[in-house]
């Protein structure tokens, strides 16, 4: 990863884990660039709310900064949820066997999601420096594939609890956190796709 994005990643990860899903947009008003870009996502309100907290890290009209920030937030939140779910197996005794197995499977696929999102953040940074169209599209194809796979991993975690007779409170807590991460990842993928489409037209 380029030094610029190494610093960017460290700064964002150090703050993203402290942000909750209820983070309010910038009280001074929504950033027009963030707002308009988020309209291309599946969850635009969440997109605006999530990215507005990091508006100072996003240069105006810079689609790569926007996608990079969205991906890094997704990575941080996926990592946070994976740790949370892992702690459940230690801090909440008395799970039935299939409940325990569902949580164990969820931990595994969330770990895969974290790995893929981490790869994507690095590859997107490299793609931004690509000169040739072919090199750019290859790197962006990698990013799109890995983020899509990460989203599938998160959905797989949710599927593991479908129809389970798991205690209501624990089930709702896990689902709410994983659903949030999946929505953030979905939005990040949309912004990655938007960046790839716009940049590919500009590179000869």
MDTraj code that builds the backbone (N, CA, C; nanometers):
import mdtraj as md
import numpy as np

residues = "UNK UNK UNK UNK UNK UNK UNK UNK UNK UNK UNK UNK UNK UNK UNK UNK UNK UNK UNK UNK UNK UNK UNK UNK UNK UNK UNK UNK UNK UNK UNK UNK UNK UNK UNK UNK UNK UNK UNK UNK UNK UNK UNK UNK UNK UNK UNK UNK UNK UNK UNK UNK UNK UNK UNK UNK UNK UNK UNK UNK UNK UNK UNK UNK UNK UNK UNK UNK UNK UNK UNK UNK UNK UNK UNK UNK UNK UNK UNK UNK UNK UNK UNK UNK UNK UNK UNK UNK UNK UNK UNK UNK UNK UNK UNK UNK UNK UNK UNK UNK UNK UNK UNK UNK UNK UNK UNK UNK UNK UNK UNK UNK UNK UNK UNK UNK UNK UNK UNK UNK UNK UNK UNK UNK UNK UNK UNK UNK UNK UNK UNK UNK UNK UNK UNK UNK UNK UNK UNK UNK UNK UNK UNK UNK UNK UNK UNK UNK UNK UNK UNK UNK UNK UNK UNK UNK UNK UNK UNK UNK UNK UNK UNK UNK UNK UNK UNK UNK UNK UNK UNK UNK UNK UNK UNK UNK UNK UNK UNK UNK UNK UNK UNK UNK UNK UNK UNK UNK UNK UNK UNK UNK UNK UNK UNK UNK UNK UNK UNK UNK UNK UNK UNK UNK".split()
xyz = np.array([
    [0.0841, -0.1193, 0.0000],
    [0.0000, 0.0000, 0.0000],
    [0.0871, 0.1236, 0.0000],
    [0.0436, 0.2241, -0.0716],
    [0.1205, 0.3475, -0.0756],
    [0.1210, 0.4117, 0.0633],
    [0.2280, 0.4859, 0.1006],
    [0.2360, 0.5493, 0.2319],
    [0.1137, 0.6331, 0.2638],
    [0.0629, 0.7042, 0.1632],
    [-0.0537, 0.7907, 0.1851],
    [-0.1707, 0.7105, 0.2394],
    [-0.1934, 0.5932, 0.1796],
    [-0.3078, 0.5137, 0.2203],
    [-0.2807, 0.4338, 0.3466],
    [-0.1535, 0.4081, 0.3779],
    [-0.1206, 0.3447, 0.5046],
    [-0.1590, 0.4373, 0.6191],
    [-0.1211, 0.5642, 0.6082],
    [-0.1565, 0.6634, 0.7097],
    [-0.3073, 0.6794, 0.7162],
    [-0.3699, 0.6860, 0.6000],
    [-0.5147, 0.7023, 0.5907],
    [-0.5855, 0.5881, 0.6628],
    [-0.5385, 0.4650, 0.6387],
    [-0.6015, 0.3478, 0.6975],
    [-0.5878, 0.3477, 0.8487],
    [-0.4693, 0.3796, 0.8986],
    [-0.4463, 0.3817, 1.0426],
    [-0.5357, 0.4845, 1.1105],
    [-0.5428, 0.6037, 1.0527],
    [-0.6251, 0.7091, 1.1114],
    [-0.7721, 0.6709, 1.1123],
    [-0.8179, 0.6151, 1.0019],
    [-0.9598, 0.5836, 0.9921],
    [-0.9973, 0.4661, 1.0798],
    [-0.9130, 0.3628, 1.0839],
    [-0.9425, 0.2474, 1.1678],
    [-0.9429, 0.2843, 1.3153],
    [-0.8584, 0.3787, 1.3533],
    [-0.8502, 0.4170, 1.4935],
    [-0.9747, 0.4893, 1.5399],
    [-1.0473, 0.5505, 1.4456],
    [-1.1690, 0.6222, 1.4826],
    [-1.2948, 0.5474, 1.4442],
    [-1.2886, 0.4666, 1.3394],
    [-1.4096, 0.3996, 1.2911],
    [-1.4664, 0.3037, 1.3934],
    [-1.3805, 0.2368, 1.4694],
    [-1.4290, 0.1414, 1.5674],
    [-1.5010, 0.2101, 1.6825],
    [-1.4834, 0.3391, 1.6953],
    [-1.5503, 0.4134, 1.8010],
    [-1.6844, 0.4679, 1.7565],
    [-1.7108, 0.4604, 1.6263],
    [-1.8350, 0.5136, 1.5734],
    [-1.9440, 0.4089, 1.5844],
    [-2.0623, 0.4481, 1.6245],
    [-2.1754, 0.3561, 1.6283],
    [-2.2602, 0.3755, 1.5060],
    [-2.3580, 0.2859, 1.4884],
    [-2.4450, 0.2946, 1.3714],
    [-2.5347, 0.4169, 1.3775],
    [-2.5388, 0.4831, 1.4925],
    [-2.6248, 0.5999, 1.5065],
    [-2.5486, 0.7307, 1.4915],
    [-2.4270, 0.7238, 1.4402],
    [-2.3483, 0.8454, 1.4206],
    [-2.4267, 0.9465, 1.3390],
    [-2.4349, 1.0689, 1.3868],
    [-2.5108, 1.1721, 1.3176],
    [-2.4284, 1.2367, 1.2084],
    [-2.4908, 1.2770, 1.0976],
    [-2.4195, 1.3500, 0.9942],
    [-2.3681, 1.4820, 1.0485],
    [-2.2800, 1.5440, 0.9730],
    [-2.2249, 1.6731, 1.0106],
    [-2.3372, 1.7723, 1.0384],
    [-2.3408, 1.8264, 1.1601],
    [-2.4505, 1.9147, 1.1986],
    [-2.4518, 2.0441, 1.1182],
    [-2.3384, 2.0795, 1.0604],
    [-2.3334, 2.2032, 0.9826],
    [-2.3961, 2.1857, 0.8448],
    [-2.4392, 2.0635, 0.8151],
    [-2.5023, 2.0381, 0.6856],
    [-2.4340, 1.9249, 0.6126],
    [-2.5091, 1.8538, 0.5336],
    [-2.4547, 1.7410, 0.4593],
    [-2.3610, 1.7883, 0.3493],
    [-2.2537, 1.7134, 0.3303],
    [-2.1618, 1.7413, 0.2215],
    [-2.2310, 1.7058, 0.0904],
    [-2.2417, 1.8001, -0.0023],
    [-2.3137, 1.7743, -0.1286],
    [-2.2561, 1.6576, -0.2073],
    [-2.1233, 1.6440, -0.2072],
    [-2.0597, 1.5356, -0.2811],
    [-2.0951, 1.4002, -0.2203],
    [-2.0868, 1.3913, -0.0880],
    [-2.1225, 1.2667, -0.0202],
    [-2.2696, 1.2344, -0.0431],
    [-2.3542, 1.3351, -0.0292],
    [-2.4983, 1.3131, -0.0445],
    [-2.5324, 1.2618, -0.1841],
    [-2.4795, 1.3276, -0.2860],
    [-2.5123, 1.2884, -0.4237],
    [-2.4546, 1.1509, -0.4569],
    [-2.3349, 1.1232, -0.4101],
    [-2.2723, 0.9932, -0.4368],
    [-2.3480, 0.8802, -0.3690],
    [-2.3983, 0.9062, -0.2505],
    [-2.4692, 0.8027, -0.1751],
    [-2.6027, 0.7645, -0.2383],
    [-2.6521, 0.8473, -0.3282],
    [-2.7790, 0.8149, -0.3936],
    [-2.7646, 0.6951, -0.4874],
    [-2.6408, 0.6564, -0.5174],
    [-2.6175, 0.5396, -0.6034],
    [-2.6157, 0.4101, -0.5225],
    [-2.6247, 0.4202, -0.3905],
    [-2.6167, 0.3022, -0.3047],
    [-2.7554, 0.2502, -0.2701],
    [-2.7579, 0.1318, -0.2127],
    [-2.8853, 0.0697, -0.1756],
    [-2.9416, 0.1289, -0.0470],
    [-2.8540, 0.1789, 0.0379],
    [-2.8963, 0.2368, 0.1661],
    [-2.8406, 0.3785, 0.1768],
    [-2.8963, 0.4722, 0.1022],
    [-2.8390, 0.6071, 0.0940],
    [-2.8362, 0.6828, 0.2263],
    [-2.9394, 0.6671, 0.3082],
    [-2.9414, 0.7387, 0.4362],
    [-2.8283, 0.6914, 0.5259],
    [-2.8104, 0.5605, 0.5337],
    [-2.6997, 0.5042, 0.6114],
    [-2.5664, 0.5475, 0.5531],
    [-2.5573, 0.5503, 0.4215],
    [-2.4341, 0.5912, 0.3531],
    [-2.3948, 0.7332, 0.3926],
    [-2.4899, 0.8249, 0.3858],
    [-2.4623, 0.9647, 0.4209],
    [-2.4222, 0.9750, 0.5672],
    [-2.4964, 0.9071, 0.6530],
    [-2.4682, 0.9145, 0.7960],
    [-2.3298, 0.8584, 0.8282],
    [-2.2947, 0.7483, 0.7642],
    [-2.1661, 0.6838, 0.7897],
    [-2.0489, 0.7685, 0.7414],
    [-2.0585, 0.8171, 0.6187],
    [-1.9455, 0.8883, 0.5581],
    [-1.9325, 1.0321, 0.6069],
    [-2.0420, 1.0919, 0.6498],
    [-2.0361, 1.2313, 0.6954],
    [-1.9438, 1.2477, 0.8152],
    [-1.9314, 1.1431, 0.8951],
    [-1.8433, 1.1494, 1.0120],
    [-1.6965, 1.1609, 0.9715],
    [-1.6660, 1.1278, 0.8449],
    [-1.5279, 1.1293, 0.7963],
    [-1.5115, 1.2221, 0.6766],
    [-1.5988, 1.3202, 0.6677],
    [-1.5992, 1.4108, 0.5524],
    [-1.4657, 1.4816, 0.5330],
    [-1.3952, 1.5100, 0.6420],
    [-1.2674, 1.5814, 0.6308],
    [-1.1589, 1.4955, 0.5660],
    [-1.1807, 1.3638, 0.5588],
    [-1.0832, 1.2743, 0.4966],
    [-1.1103, 1.2540, 0.3478],
    [-1.2204, 1.3112, 0.2994],
    [-1.2614, 1.2893, 0.1607],
    [-1.2472, 1.4192, 0.0826],
    [-1.1578, 1.4209, -0.0148],
    [-1.1417, 1.5396, -0.0975],
    [-1.2644, 1.5586, -0.1855],
    [-1.2973, 1.6837, -0.2111],
    [-1.4181, 1.7151, -0.2870],
    [-1.4141, 1.6512, -0.4253],
    [-1.5227, 1.5842, -0.4592],
    [-1.5381, 1.5194, -0.5903],
    [-1.4330, 1.4121, -0.6183],
    [-1.3740, 1.3569, -0.5129],
    [-1.2744, 1.2511, -0.5305],
    [-1.3410, 1.1160, -0.5016],
    [-1.3779, 1.0461, -0.6082],
    [-1.4506, 0.9199, -0.5939],
    [-1.3662, 0.8105, -0.5301],
    [-1.2338, 0.8166, -0.5517],
    [-1.1498, 0.7153, -0.4884],
    [-1.1460, 0.7354, -0.3374],
    [-1.1305, 0.8585, -0.2925],
    [-1.1326, 0.8858, -0.1487],
    [-1.2622, 0.8345, -0.0867],
    [-1.3723, 0.8582, -0.1568],
    [-1.5030, 0.8175, -0.1059],
    [-1.5114, 0.6654, -0.0937],
    [-1.4716, 0.5957, -0.2002],
    [-1.4759, 0.4493, -0.1986],
    [-1.3780, 0.3928, -0.0960],
    [-1.2591, 0.4548, -0.0876],
    [-1.1571, 0.4093, 0.0072],
    [-1.2079, 0.4248, 0.1503],
    [-1.2707, 0.5362, 0.1786],
    [-1.3239, 0.5600, 0.3128],
    [-1.4352, 0.4620, 0.3448],
    [-1.5262, 0.4423, 0.2508],
    [-1.6377, 0.3497, 0.2715],
    [-1.5879, 0.2078, 0.2966],
    [-1.4882, 0.1658, 0.2203],
    [-1.4324, 0.0313, 0.2374],
    [-1.3631, 0.0158, 0.3726],
    [-1.2899, 0.1184, 0.4127],
    [-1.2158, 0.1111, 0.5381],
    [-1.3103, 0.1096, 0.6576],
    [-1.4188, 0.1849, 0.6484],
    [-1.5211, 0.1814, 0.7533],
    [-1.5835, 0.0425, 0.7599],
    [-1.6129, -0.0137, 0.6443],
    [-1.6701, -0.1483, 0.6390],
    [-1.5758, -0.2494, 0.7035],
    [-1.4473, -0.2381, 0.6733],
    [-1.3472, -0.3268, 0.7324],
    [-1.3453, -0.3134, 0.8842],
    [-1.3428, -0.1912, 0.9335],
    [-1.3360, -0.1674, 1.0778],
    [-1.4589, -0.2222, 1.1488],
    [-1.5748, -0.2027, 1.0894],
    [-1.6980, -0.2485, 1.1540],
    [-1.7136, -0.3997, 1.1456],
    [-1.6703, -0.4587, 1.0352],
    [-1.6737, -0.6049, 1.0241],
    [-1.5814, -0.6670, 1.1284],
    [-1.4652, -0.6071, 1.1459],
    [-1.3697, -0.6566, 1.2458],
    [-1.4278, -0.6440, 1.3864],
    [-1.4920, -0.5322, 1.4138],
    [-1.5510, -0.5094, 1.5450],
    [-1.6616, -0.6108, 1.5751],
    [-1.7458, -0.6373, 1.4763],
    [-1.8555, -0.7328, 1.4956],
    [-1.8015, -0.8749, 1.5100],
    [-1.6981, -0.9090, 1.4332],
    [-1.6382, -1.0424, 1.4440],
    [-1.5851, -1.0660, 1.5854],
    [-1.5220, -0.9643, 1.6424],
    [-1.4706, -0.9745, 1.7793],
    [-1.5859, -0.9877, 1.8777],
    [-1.6912, -0.9096, 1.8564],
    [-1.8081, -0.9142, 1.9444],
    [-1.8712, -1.0529, 1.9452],
    [-1.8926, -1.1091, 1.8261],
    [-1.9558, -1.2409, 1.8162],
    [-1.8666, -1.3476, 1.8788],
    [-1.7354, -1.3359, 1.8597],
    [-1.6422, -1.4328, 1.9184],
    [-1.6503, -1.4313, 2.0709],
    [-1.6671, -1.3136, 2.1278],
    [-1.6751, -1.3018, 2.2734],
    [-1.8016, -1.3655, 2.3282],
    [-1.9059, -1.3746, 2.2454],
    [-2.0309, -1.4348, 2.2911],
    [-2.0116, -1.5804, 2.3312],
    [-1.9259, -1.6502, 2.2601],
    [-1.9044, -1.7922, 2.2895],
    [-1.8351, -1.8119, 2.4238],
    [-1.7681, -1.7074, 2.4712],
    [-1.6966, -1.7172, 2.5985],
    [-1.7749, -1.6530, 2.7128],
    [-1.8470, -1.5453, 2.6802],
    [-1.9138, -1.4700, 2.7860],
    [-2.0588, -1.5049, 2.8084],
    [-2.1160, -1.5897, 2.7236],
    [-2.2572, -1.6255, 2.7386],
    [-2.2692, -1.7774, 2.7418],
    [-2.2645, -1.8375, 2.8606],
    [-2.2722, -1.9833, 2.8713],
    [-2.4143, -2.0345, 2.8454],
    [-2.4250, -2.1641, 2.8223],
    [-2.5567, -2.2251, 2.8114],
    [-2.6144, -2.2319, 2.6720],
    [-2.5334, -2.2103, 2.5685],
    [-2.5845, -2.2221, 2.4321],
    [-2.6158, -2.3684, 2.4008],
    [-2.7229, -2.3887, 2.3261],
    [-2.7492, -2.5222, 2.2730],
    [-2.6466, -2.5500, 2.1637],
    [-2.6334, -2.6775, 2.1277],
    [-2.5301, -2.7156, 2.0319],
    [-2.5456, -2.6422, 1.8990],
    [-2.6663, -2.6393, 1.8445],
    [-2.6819, -2.5758, 1.7133],
    [-2.6673, -2.4243, 1.7207],
    [-2.6978, -2.3666, 1.8383],
    [-2.6735, -2.2239, 1.8572],
    [-2.5230, -2.1958, 1.8550],
    [-2.4499, -2.2794, 1.9269],
    [-2.3042, -2.2644, 1.9325],
    [-2.2431, -2.2809, 1.7938],
    [-2.2915, -2.3809, 1.7184],
    [-2.2386, -2.4054, 1.5846],
    [-2.2693, -2.2891, 1.4905],
    [-2.3893, -2.2307, 1.5053],
    [-2.4257, -2.1161, 1.4212],
    [-2.3332, -1.9984, 1.4489],
    [-2.3038, -1.9757, 1.5766],
    [-2.2139, -1.8664, 1.6135],
    [-2.0717, -1.8957, 1.5657],
    [-2.0294, -2.0198, 1.5799],
    [-1.8953, -2.0586, 1.5356],
    [-1.8801, -2.0383, 1.3851],
    [-1.9813, -2.0794, 1.3086],
    [-1.9776, -2.0598, 1.1632],
    [-1.9759, -1.9114, 1.1287],
    [-2.0529, -1.8337, 1.2048],
    [-2.0588, -1.6894, 1.1817],
    [-1.9220, -1.6259, 1.2049],
    [-1.8542, -1.6682, 1.3103],
    [-1.7204, -1.6159, 1.3389],
    [-1.6257, -1.6449, 1.2229],
    [-1.6364, -1.7657, 1.1681],
    [-1.5485, -1.8051, 1.0576],
    [-1.5730, -1.7208, 0.9329],
    [-1.7003, -1.7052, 0.8949],
    [-1.7284, -1.6304, 0.7716],
    [-1.7036, -1.4809, 0.7901],
    [-1.7243, -1.4299, 0.9118],
    [-1.6915, -1.2895, 0.9362],
    [-1.5404, -1.2681, 0.9289],
    [-1.4652, -1.3672, 0.9738],
    [-1.3197, -1.3592, 0.9607],
    [-1.2775, -1.3535, 0.8149],
    [-1.3451, -1.4336, 0.7323],
    [-1.3185, -1.4297, 0.5882],
    [-1.3531, -1.2926, 0.5308],
    [-1.4642, -1.2375, 0.5780],
    [-1.5072, -1.1055, 0.5309],
    [-1.4033, -0.9996, 0.5647],
    [-1.3519, -1.0048, 0.6866],
    [-1.2490, -0.9091, 0.7294],
    [-1.1247, -0.9214, 0.6412],
    [-1.0827, -1.0442, 0.6137],
    [-0.9644, -1.0659, 0.5292],
    [-0.9849, -1.0071, 0.3899],
    [-1.1007, -1.0312, 0.3326],
    [-1.1276, -0.9847, 0.1962],
    [-1.1405, -0.8330, 0.1900],
    [-1.2021, -0.7754, 0.2909],
    [-1.2128, -0.6296, 0.2933],
    [-1.0749, -0.5664, 0.3110],
    [-0.9906, -0.6300, 0.3917],
    [-0.8541, -0.5805, 0.4082],
    [-0.7770, -0.5838, 0.2775],
    [-0.7915, -0.6924, 0.2030],
    [-0.7283, -0.7020, 0.0709],
    [-0.7814, -0.5931, -0.0221],
    [-0.9100, -0.5686, -0.0128],
    [-0.9743, -0.4719, -0.1025],
    [-0.9255, -0.3300, -0.0779],
    [-0.9096, -0.2947, 0.0494],
    [-0.8599, -0.1610, 0.0829],
    [-0.7220, -0.1389, 0.0209],
    [-0.6349, -0.2382, 0.0327],
    [-0.4996, -0.2265, -0.0230],
    [-0.5022, -0.2193, -0.1758],
    [-0.5825, -0.3063, -0.2363],
    [-0.5862, -0.3118, -0.3825],
    [-0.6468, -0.1850, -0.4417],
    [-0.7453, -0.1288, -0.3738],
    [-0.8047, -0.0043, -0.4220],
    [-0.7023, 0.1084, -0.4193],
    [-0.6186, 0.1110, -0.3160],
    [-0.5122, 0.2103, -0.3100],
    [-0.4162, 0.1967, -0.4266],
    [-0.3841, 0.0721, -0.4622],
    [-0.2951, 0.0489, -0.5767],
    [-0.3636, 0.0841, -0.7086],
    [-0.4913, 0.0557, -0.7185],
    [-0.5652, 0.0844, -0.8421],
    [-0.5663, 0.2334, -0.8726],
    [-0.5706, 0.3137, -0.7685],
    [-0.5740, 0.4577, -0.7884],
    [-0.4488, 0.5129, -0.8533],
    [-0.3395, 0.4355, -0.8485],
    [-0.2132, 0.4802, -0.9080],
    [-0.1873, 0.4145, -1.0429],
    [-0.2814, 0.3328, -1.0882],
    [-0.2637, 0.2651, -1.2171],
    [-0.2667, 0.3663, -1.3309],
    [-0.1757, 0.3499, -1.4246],
    [-0.1674, 0.4400, -1.5396],
    [-0.2415, 0.3818, -1.6591],
    [-0.2205, 0.2544, -1.6835],
    [-0.2846, 0.1889, -1.7979],
    [-0.4247, 0.1420, -1.7613],
    [-0.5156, 0.1519, -1.8551],
    [-0.6541, 0.1113, -1.8333],
    [-0.6638, -0.0358, -1.7949],
    [-0.5834, -0.1180, -1.8622],
    [-0.5884, -0.2620, -1.8363],
    [-0.5485, -0.2934, -1.6934],
    [-0.4444, -0.2265, -1.6424],
    [-0.3983, -0.2476, -1.5056],
    [-0.5039, -0.2010, -1.4059],
    [-0.5627, -0.0853, -1.4339],
    [-0.6658, -0.0317, -1.3451],
    [-0.7846, -0.1269, -1.3361],
    [-0.8337, -0.1720, -1.4505],
    [-0.9514, -0.2577, -1.4529],
    [-0.9243, -0.3918, -1.3859],
    [-0.8017, -0.4434, -1.3999],
    [-0.7664, -0.5687, -1.3338],
    [-0.7721, -0.5534, -1.1822],
    [-0.7138, -0.4470, -1.1321],
    [-0.7130, -0.4237, -0.9876],
    [-0.8549, -0.3969, -0.9357],
    [-0.9319, -0.3199, -1.0109],
    [-1.0686, -0.2914, -0.9677],
    [-1.1551, -0.4171, -0.9722],
    [-1.1272, -0.5040, -1.0675],
    [-1.1991, -0.6316, -1.0731],
    [-1.1713, -0.7145, -0.9480],
    [-1.0464, -0.7105, -0.9029],
    [-1.0113, -0.7796, -0.7784],
    [-1.0890, -0.7221, -0.6611],
    [-1.0912, -0.5891, -0.6520],
    [-1.1627, -0.5229, -0.5425],
    [-1.3103, -0.5607, -0.5450],
    [-1.3718, -0.5518, -0.6609],
    [-1.5140, -0.5820, -0.6725],
    [-1.5436, -0.7269, -0.6354],
    [-1.4575, -0.8173, -0.6775],
    [-1.4762, -0.9593, -0.6457],
    [-1.4650, -0.9835, -0.4963],
    [-1.3641, -0.9236, -0.4337],
    [-1.3418, -0.9467, -0.2908],
    [-1.4502, -0.8825, -0.2045],
    [-1.4937, -0.7625, -0.2405],
    [-1.5991, -0.6980, -0.1616],
    [-1.7305, -0.7745, -0.1774],
    [-1.7582, -0.8214, -0.2973],
    [-1.8790, -0.9024, -0.3195],
    [-1.8739, -1.0294, -0.2352],
    [-1.7562, -1.0908, -0.2295],
    [-1.7398, -1.2124, -0.1490],
    [-1.7557, -1.1815, -0.0003],
    [-1.7046, -1.0666, 0.0429],
    [-1.7188, -1.0258, 0.1829],
    [-1.8657, -1.0074, 0.2182],
    [-1.9409, -0.9486, 0.1271],
    [-2.0843, -0.9289, 0.1485],
    [-2.1556, -1.0638, 0.1566],
    [-2.1154, -1.1571, 0.0723],
    [-2.1724, -1.2921, 0.0767],
    [-2.1418, -1.3592, 0.2102],
    [-2.0198, -1.3405, 0.2605],
    [-1.9829, -1.3961, 0.3910],
    [-2.0744, -1.3428, 0.5005],
    [-2.0992, -1.2136, 0.4980],
    [-2.1839, -1.1518, 0.6003],
    [-2.3269, -1.2035, 0.5916],
    [-2.3753, -1.2210, 0.4694],
    [-2.5096, -1.2747, 0.4494],
    [-2.5170, -1.4197, 0.4955],
    [-2.4098, -1.4943, 0.4730],
    [-2.4040, -1.6338, 0.5169],
    [-2.4145, -1.6438, 0.6682],
    [-2.3515, -1.5509, 0.7382],
    [-2.3626, -1.5471, 0.8840],
    [-2.5084, -1.5306, 0.9249],
    [-2.5784, -1.4399, 0.8590],
    [-2.7196, -1.4167, 0.8901],
    [-2.8037, -1.5402, 0.8602],
    [-2.7746, -1.6062, 0.7499],
    [-2.8499, -1.7260, 0.7118],
    [-2.8367, -1.8357, 0.8162],
    [-2.7241, -1.8377, 0.8848],
    [-2.7013, -1.9410, 0.9852],
    [-2.7966, -1.9338, 1.1019],
    [-2.8580, -1.8173, 1.1218],
    [-2.9508, -1.8018, 1.2331],
    [-3.0970, -1.8113, 1.1897],
    [-3.1212, -1.8278, 1.0631],
    [-3.2583, -1.8362, 1.0129],
    [-3.3241, -1.9634, 1.0647],
    [-3.4389, -1.9451, 1.1293],
    [-3.5142, -2.0597, 1.1774],
    [-3.4564, -2.1244, 1.3017],
    [-3.3491, -2.0689, 1.3545],
    [-3.2895, -2.1262, 1.4747],
    [-3.3743, -2.0903, 1.5963],
    [-3.3790, -2.1792, 1.6893],
    [-3.4540, -2.1535, 1.8127],
    [-3.3632, -2.0868, 1.9152],
    [-3.2838, -1.9932, 1.8697],
    [-3.1898, -1.9249, 1.9578],
    [-3.2631, -1.8236, 2.0438],
    [-3.2105, -1.8010, 2.1643],
    [-3.2695, -1.7028, 2.2529],
    [-3.2896, -1.5703, 2.1827],
    [-3.4064, -1.5116, 2.1989],
    [-3.4438, -1.3926, 2.1243],
    [-3.3462, -1.2771, 2.1344],
    [-3.3005, -1.2461, 2.2554],
    [-3.2150, -1.1296, 2.2752],
    [-3.0813, -1.1456, 2.2043],
    [-3.0177, -1.2609, 2.2210],
    [-2.8875, -1.2846, 2.1590],
    [-2.9003, -1.2845, 2.0077],
    [-3.0034, -1.3530, 1.9580],
    [-3.0249, -1.3610, 1.8137],
    [-3.0466, -1.2225, 1.7541],
    [-3.1304, -1.1433, 1.8187],
    [-3.1580, -1.0076, 1.7681],
    [-3.0326, -0.9215, 1.7710],
    [-2.9521, -0.9367, 1.8750],
    [-2.8312, -0.8557, 1.8888],
    [-2.7312, -0.8882, 1.7782],
    [-2.7100, -1.0172, 1.7547],
    [-2.6171, -1.0577, 1.6489],
    [-2.6679, -1.0115, 1.5132],
    [-2.7954, -1.0368, 1.4876],
    [-2.8529, -1.0014, 1.3576],
    [-2.8436, -0.8515, 1.3314],
    [-2.8753, -0.7711, 1.4321],
    [-2.8742, -0.6261, 1.4118],
    [-2.7343, -0.5761, 1.3769],
    [-2.6329, -0.6319, 1.4431],
    [-2.4955, -0.5893, 1.4168],
    [-2.4464, -0.6363, 1.2802],
    [-2.4784, -0.7611, 1.2454],
    [-2.4321, -0.8146, 1.1174],
    [-2.5083, -0.7508, 1.0017],
    [-2.6380, -0.7258, 1.0206],
    [-2.7160, -0.6567, 0.9170],
    [-2.6559, -0.5196, 0.8891],
    [-2.6184, -0.4494, 0.9951],
    [-2.5581, -0.3166, 0.9777],
    [-2.4288, -0.3259, 0.8970],
    [-2.3435, -0.4217, 0.9316],
    [-2.2177, -0.4383, 0.8586],
    [-2.2443, -0.4729, 0.7126],
    [-2.3410, -0.5605, 0.6882],
    [-2.3736, -0.5996, 0.5509],
    [-2.4235, -0.4805, 0.4700],
    [-2.5014, -0.3945, 0.5324],
    [-2.5511, -0.2753, 0.4628],
    [-2.4377, -0.1775, 0.4336],
    [-2.3473, -0.1603, 0.5286],
    [-2.2313, -0.0729, 0.5075],
    [-2.1432, -0.1286, 0.3954],
    [-2.1259, -0.2604, 0.3937],
    [-2.0458, -0.3239, 0.2887],
    [-2.1133, -0.3115, 0.1531],
    [-2.2450, -0.3279, 0.1501],
    [-2.3202, -0.3111, 0.0254],
    [-2.3016, -0.1707, -0.0304],
    [-2.3083, -0.0722, 0.0572],
    [-2.2877, 0.0662, 0.0138],
    [-2.1455, 0.0875, -0.0373],
    [-2.0486, 0.0293, 0.0318],
    [-1.9090, 0.0424, -0.0115],
    [-1.8903, -0.0177, -0.1502],
    [-1.9528, -0.1315, -0.1743],
    [-1.9424, -0.1957, -0.3052],
    [-2.0019, -0.1074, -0.4141],
    [-2.1136, -0.0444, -0.3852],
    [-2.1760, 0.0453, -0.4832],
    [-2.0845, 0.1624, -0.5163],
    [-2.0176, 0.2168, -0.4157],
    [-1.9268, 0.3296, -0.4382],
    [-1.8004, 0.2854, -0.5115],
    [-1.7552, 0.1640, -0.4848],
    [-1.6418, 0.1073, -0.5591],
    [-1.6791, 0.0920, -0.7059],
    [-1.7977, 0.0382, -0.7317],
    [-1.8439, 0.0208, -0.8697],
    [-1.8560, 0.1549, -0.9417],
    [-1.9040, 0.2547, -0.8686],
    [-1.9201, 0.3885, -0.9266],
    [-1.7842, 0.4475, -0.9631],
    [-1.6870, 0.4318, -0.8721],
    [-1.5514, 0.4808, -0.8988],
    [-1.4906, 0.4087, -1.0185],
    [-1.5068, 0.2774, -1.0246],
    [-1.4505, 0.1982, -1.1343],
    [-1.5076, 0.2419, -1.2680],
    [-1.6364, 0.2669, -1.2705],
    [-1.7021, 0.3068, -1.3954],
    [-1.6546, 0.4435, -1.4426],
    [-1.6470, 0.5391, -1.3512],
    [-1.6064, 0.6746, -1.3887],
    [-1.4589, 0.6800, -1.4276],
    [-1.3737, 0.6122, -1.3511],
    [-1.2296, 0.6192, -1.3758],
    [-1.1912, 0.5457, -1.5042],
    [-1.2601, 0.4361, -1.5349],
    [-1.2258, 0.3587, -1.6544],
    [-1.2492, 0.4386, -1.7818],
    [-1.3421, 0.5317, -1.7764],
    [-1.3699, 0.6171, -1.8920],
    [-1.2588, 0.7192, -1.9112],
    [-1.1956, 0.7605, -1.7999],
    [-1.0948, 0.8658, -1.8040],
    [-0.9563, 0.8149, -1.8431],
    [-0.9295, 0.6838, -1.8178],
    [-0.7964, 0.6292, -1.8462],
    [-0.7927, 0.5723, -1.9876],
    [-0.6937, 0.6106, -2.0691],
    [-0.6852, 0.5607, -2.2075],
    [-0.6480, 0.4126, -2.2117],
])
top = md.Topology()
chain = top.add_chain()
for i, resn in enumerate(residues, 1):
    res = top.add_residue(resn, chain, resSeq=i)
    for name in ("N", "CA", "C"):
        top.add_atom(name, md.element.get_by_symbol(name[0]), res)
traj = md.Trajectory(xyz[None], top)
